[in-house]
Amino acid sequence: MAYSYWTATETGRGFITHQESADLKPKGYGLNIWRIRDMGVLSTAWVTKVNASSISKEEAQTLLDNALTTSQSEWDASPARQEQVHRPVRRILE
Amino acid sequence: MAEYKGIKGFKVQSLGSDPSIVGQVWYNTSSNTLKYNVLAGAWTSGGAANQARGDAGSNTSGGTQTSFLGFGGYYNPVGNMSNSEEYDGTSWTATPALPAARAGIRGLGTSTAVVAVDGDGGGYKNDCYEYDGSAWSSGGSTSRYRRGSSCAGIETAGLVCQGYALTGAPPSPTAGNANTEEYDGSAWTAGGDQLSHMGGTAGTGTQTAAINAGGDPNIATTQYYDGTSWTEQADLNTARGALAVFGVQTSAIAASGSGPAIPGMTEACEEWDGSSWTTVTSYSSARYGSVSAGTTTAGVFGFGYIPPSPYFNTATEEWNKATTAKTVTVS
């Protein structure tokens, strides 16, 4: 099954409906990056509805990696954060 | 005498739009696809929270998709928080703050009779607070100082178990504790010890029929409590900690969490039927340290950590079982 990557701002109710969740298997990675299953007109309808912008998998990975560097630096410098959360690790897009 | 329809069946209808009857098969003339309806669970976007945070508390065991309280938690750069919010099935509304800022606090009860217990407030605490729908007041203190415990039950018949009992960075799983304490609305008393010492578990149910699952690091264990003792049940398919579990002892959903390897995250969701966990539609945005409530047909899930950025988020998702159209494919 083919997937595609998009950037779209999560707007709350209506952003992903029950039927879209079942059809597109959306997966969010933060930074407004979403992966959806390519389902022809169903995918196109969601992209249009949420005004999503196409992004390549490599571009999405770069955005996440850049954010990771910042996030890890913040974690390393913050004992308070170290007590609360795990040190963030790289997420590898599938 | 057999009828023709009974032998040959009915013709598949050609329809311009999808019908809503479970079990129906039709040909959609708009998409030119053969489709059928099933009753399936899936996650949908809900109203955004007012304040992003992770490791907050909630009244998981008594909350519903339309009446659910989230309180405390951690947000950088604020630190430990006292903010509380209530979800009504559409949006979050700020409610009176906890008497003290707490991360890793946990809770139980209905939204007009909430018990919030323990947590980290500059050191591990054993405080207990009660919320009556309009204000917080002090309740009886637990015997253990801990954070990240699991709760079940209602205000007059509550339960707290497990959690981290010692400080550390990162929190050590060996610091988990097995103590169970029961609440009668005024005081906590010792219950039956759990079978293992863990933090990062999640639970729901009642004081005499509770379920507890997962845990750090990468634990798949499920346990039942009957009001006296804990018993081992079938493991989760995806081991994880800092997950969310909502529902009742014999019918529950386990969602997201940190795993299968810490500090990674999983969006995997599983449904418990009283004997085994079955993988169901994944949560959209994998996260850990979230809050949840509801049932296997109508649940809610919010807050939590989604590293690397934004580390803290406001997104809420609702779990519903509803008529879902499926397309027949050749693959």
Boltz contact constraints between the chains, C-beta under 6 A:
constraints:
  - contact:
      token1: [A, 10]
      token2: [B, 315]
      max_distance: 6.0
  - contact:
      token1: [A, 12]
      token2: [B, 45]
      max_distance: 6.0
  - contact:
      token1: [A, 12]
      token2: [B, 47]
      max_distance: 6.0
  - contact:
      token1: [A, 12]
      token2: [B, 48]
      max_distance: 6.0
  - contact:
      token1: [A, 13]
      token2: [B, 45]
      max_distance: 6.0
  - contact:
      token1: [A, 13]
      token2: [B, 46]
      max_distance: 6.0
  - contact:
      token1: [A, 13]
      token2: [B, 47]
      max_distance: 6.0
  - contact:
      token1: [A, 15]
      token2: [B, 45]
      max_distance: 6.0
  - contact:
      token1: [A, 16]
      token2: [B, 44]
      max_distance: 6.0
  - contact:
      token1: [A, 16]
      token2: [B, 45]
      max_distance: 6.0
  - contact:
      token1: [A, 17]
      token2: [B, 44]
      max_distance: 6.0
  - contact:
      token1: [A, 18]
      token2: [B, 42]
      max_distance: 6.0
  - contact:
      token1: [A, 18]
      token2: [B, 44]
      max_distance: 6.0
  - contact:
      token1: [A, 18]
      token2: [B, 320]
      max_distance: 6.0
  - contact:
      token1: [A, 18]
      token2: [B, 322]
      max_distance: 6.0
  - contact:
      token1: [A, 21]
      token2: [B, 42]
      max_distance: 6.0
  - contact:
      token1: [A, 21]
      token2: [B, 43]
      max_distance: 6.0
  - contact:
      token1: [A, 22]
      token2: [B, 40]
      max_distance: 6.0
  - contact:
      token1: [A, 22]
      token2: [B, 42]
      max_distance: 6.0
  - contact:
      token1: [A, 22]
      token2: [B, 324]
      max_distance: 6.0
  - contact:
      token1: [A, 26]
      token2: [B, 284]
      max_distance: 6.0
  - contact:
      token1: [A, 28]
      token2: [B, 284]
      max_distance: 6.0
  - contact:
      token1: [A, 28]
      token2: [B, 285]
      max_distance: 6.0
  - contact:
      token1: [A, 30]
      token2: [B, 306]
      max_distance: 6.0
  - contact:
      token1: [A, 30]
      token2: [B, 309]
      max_distance: 6.0
  - contact:
      token1: [A, 31]
      token2: [B, 309]
      max_distance: 6.0
  - contact:
      token1: [A, 41]
      token2: [B, 31]
      max_distance: 6.0
  - contact:
      token1: [A, 67]
      token2: [B, 308]
      max_distance: 6.0
  - contact:
      token1: [A, 67]
      token2: [B, 309]
      max_distance: 6.0
  - contact:
      token1: [A, 68]
      token2: [B, 308]
      max_distance: 6.0
  - contact:
      token1: [A, 71]
      token2: [B, 307]
      max_distance: 6.0
  - contact:
      token1: [A, 71]
      token2: [B, 308]
      max_distance: 6.0
  - contact:
      token1: [A, 71]
      token2: [B, 309]
      max_distance: 6.0
  - contact:
      token1: [A, 81]
      token2: [B, 76]
      max_distance: 6.0
  - contact:
      token1: [A, 82]
      token2: [B, 169]
      max_distance: 6.0
  - contact:
      token1: [A, 83]
      token2: [B, 169]
      max_distance: 6.0
  - contact:
      token1: [A, 84]
      token2: [B, 74]
      max_distance: 6.0
  - contact:
      token1: [A, 85]
      token2: [B, 305]
      max_distance: 6.0
  - contact:
      token1: [A, 86]
      token2: [B, 263]
      max_distance: 6.0
  - contact:
      token1: [A, 88]
      token2: [B, 307]
      max_distance: 6.0
  - contact:
      token1: [A, 88]
      token2: [B, 308]
      max_distance: 6.0
  - contact:
      token1: [A, 89]
      token2: [B, 263]
      max_distance: 6.0
